[in-house]
Amino acid sequence: MTDPVLALKDVTLRLNGNAGMVEILHGITLDVHKGETLGLIGPSGSGKSSLLMIMGGLERATSGSVMALGQDLTRLNEDGLARFRRDHMGVVFQSFHLIPTMTALENVATPLELAGKADAFDLAGAELETVGLGHRADHYPAQMSGGEQQRVALARASAPRPKILLADEPTGNLDGVNGDAIIRMLFDLRDRHGATLVLVTHANSLAEKCDRVIRLTDGRIAPQHRQATEQAAE
């Protein structure tokens, strides 16, 4: 088997809260392999989103190692982490995080411009067409529905062709119809670009599509939860 795309070993996360130090993650050890789709599920407060943020270098582990594409993220400074995400990762958030003063086209083109792509706007336009929003290229986020904004966020994350795609509750703010559309697009982007996909979700319909599902409980991986493919075979 090839080396994992993501490899976490004995990762812990402690943060200062109003009541003092709070233990968020406890000794997480986890490998994610090339082309795999991994679902992270569990109750609110179980540490799912925190784990995803650590995988993306958006949160620093208190201890342990976080390897991504052979690079130890714990050894990178903030600028190094930003460059690594720019070159190798796409992140989709539940709340979209589009830049309100930029059009859909400009939002999608921004990471491409930061990566030095001379044809950033052509590539961004093509990606908007892929998610069915070519006709909305000149519209601002406030002029679009939630489903449309999430599709722009997907286009922005996938346009640089990242090796790793992280999604935090990508359907959480959408109704059923729009949520189903985002699920189809997310997996279509994975298939077309060959990315490794890790997603946090409460939606059973999304978790069931993953190659493997891990349940977190109180900041720990629940040992009784097996791969979705094994469960489906029973």
Solvent accessible surface area in square Angstrom, and as a share of the most:
residue,aa,sasa,rsa
1,M,206,0.92
2,T,100,0.58
3,D,124,0.64
4,P,37,0.23
5,V,13,0.07
6,L,0,0.00
7,A,22,0.17
8,L,2,0.01
9,K,129,0.55
10,D,79,0.41
11,V,0,0.00
12,T,25,0.14
13,L,2,0.01
14,R,94,0.34
15,L,72,0.36
16,N,126,0.65
17,G,37,0.36
18,N,174,0.89
19,A,107,0.83
20,G,33,0.31
21,M,115,0.51
22,V,64,0.37
23,E,86,0.38
24,I,42,0.21
25,L,0,0.00
26,H,49,0.22
27,G,41,0.39
28,I,2,0.01
29,T,80,0.46
30,L,9,0.05
31,D,62,0.32
32,V,0,0.00
33,H,45,0.20
34,K,158,0.67
35,G,39,0.38
36,E,25,0.11
37,T,0,0.00
38,L,0,0.00
39,G,0,0.00
40,L,0,0.00
41,I,24,0.12
42,G,8,0.08
43,P,71,0.44
44,S,99,0.64
45,G,82,0.79
46,S,3,0.02
47,G,9,0.08
48,K,12,0.05
49,S,45,0.29
50,S,29,0.19
51,L,0,0.00
52,L,0,0.00
53,M,33,0.15
54,I,2,0.01
55,M,0,0.00
56,G,1,0.01
57,G,7,0.06
58,L,72,0.36
59,E,62,0.28
60,R,98,0.36
61,A,20,0.16
62,T,60,0.35
63,S,51,0.33
64,G,36,0.35
65,S,36,0.23
66,V,3,0.01
67,M,63,0.28
68,A,0,0.00
69,L,62,0.31
70,G,61,0.59
71,Q,66,0.29
72,D,23,0.12
73,L,7,0.04
74,T,52,0.30
75,R,200,0.73
76,L,37,0.19
77,N,98,0.50
78,E,108,0.49
79,D,91,0.47
80,G,8,0.08
81,L,3,0.02
82,A,48,0.37
83,R,125,0.46
84,F,20,0.09
85,R,50,0.18
86,R,88,0.32
87,D,71,0.37
88,H,50,0.22
89,M,12,0.06
90,G,4,0.04
91,V,24,0.14
92,V,1,0.00
93,F,49,0.20
94,Q,64,0.29
95,S,62,0.40
96,F,26,0.11
97,H,107,0.48
98,L,20,0.10
99,I,65,0.33
100,P,98,0.61
101,T,112,0.65
102,M,61,0.27
103,T,16,0.09
104,A,0,0.00
105,L,39,0.19
106,E,63,0.28
107,N,1,0.00
108,V,0,0.00
109,A,0,0.00
110,T,29,0.17
111,P,28,0.17
112,L,1,0.00
113,E,92,0.41
114,L,120,0.60
115,A,40,0.31
116,G,64,0.61
117,K,95,0.40
118,A,114,0.88
119,D,67,0.35
120,A,3,0.02
121,F,90,0.37
122,D,109,0.57
123,L,63,0.31
124,A,0,0.00
125,G,22,0.21
126,A,59,0.46
127,E,4,0.02
128,L,0,0.00
129,E,114,0.51
130,T,63,0.37
131,V,2,0.01
132,G,37,0.36
133,L,1,0.00
134,G,21,0.20
135,H,134,0.60
136,R,43,0.16
137,A,20,0.15
138,D,110,0.57
139,H,58,0.26
140,Y,91,0.35
141,P,10,0.06
142,A,103,0.80
143,Q,104,0.46
144,M,12,0.05
145,S,60,0.39
146,G,28,0.27
147,G,3,0.03
148,E,29,0.13
149,Q,34,0.15
150,Q,0,0.00
151,R,45,0.17
152,V,0,0.00
153,A,1,0.01
154,L,0,0.00
155,A,0,0.00
156,R,39,0.14
157,A,7,0.06
158,S,2,0.01
159,A,7,0.05
160,P,33,0.21
161,R,118,0.43
162,P,7,0.04
163,K,111,0.47
164,I,0,0.00
165,L,3,0.02
166,L,0,0.00
167,A,0,0.00
168,D,19,0.10
169,E,21,0.09
170,P,1,0.01
171,T,17,0.10
172,G,41,0.40
173,N,83,0.43
174,L,28,0.14
175,D,88,0.46
176,G,55,0.53
177,V,125,0.72
178,N,47,0.24
179,G,6,0.05
180,D,69,0.36
181,A,19,0.14
182,I,1,0.01
183,I,7,0.03
184,R,154,0.56
185,M,42,0.19
186,L,0,0.00
187,F,20,0.08
188,D,64,0.33
189,L,3,0.02
190,R,43,0.16
191,D,92,0.48
192,R,105,0.39
193,H,45,0.20
194,G,48,0.46
195,A,3,0.02
196,T,1,0.01
197,L,0,0.00
198,V,0,0.00
199,L,0,0.00
200,V,0,0.00
201,T,1,0.00
202,H,106,0.47
203,A,35,0.27
204,N,116,0.59
205,S,57,0.37
206,L,0,0.00
207,A,10,0.08
208,E,132,0.59
209,K,107,0.45
210,C,5,0.03
211,D,57,0.30
212,R,39,0.14
213,V,8,0.05
214,I,14,0.07
215,R,80,0.29
216,L,0,0.00
217,T,59,0.34
218,D,105,0.54
219,G,0,0.00
220,R,130,0.47
221,I,55,0.28
222,A,8,0.07
223,P,130,0.82
224,Q,127,0.56
225,H,48,0.22
226,R,118,0.43
227,Q,75,0.33
228,A,17,0.13
229,T,74,0.43
230,E,84,0.38
231,Q,78,0.35
232,A,88,0.68
233,A,89,0.69
234,E,147,0.66
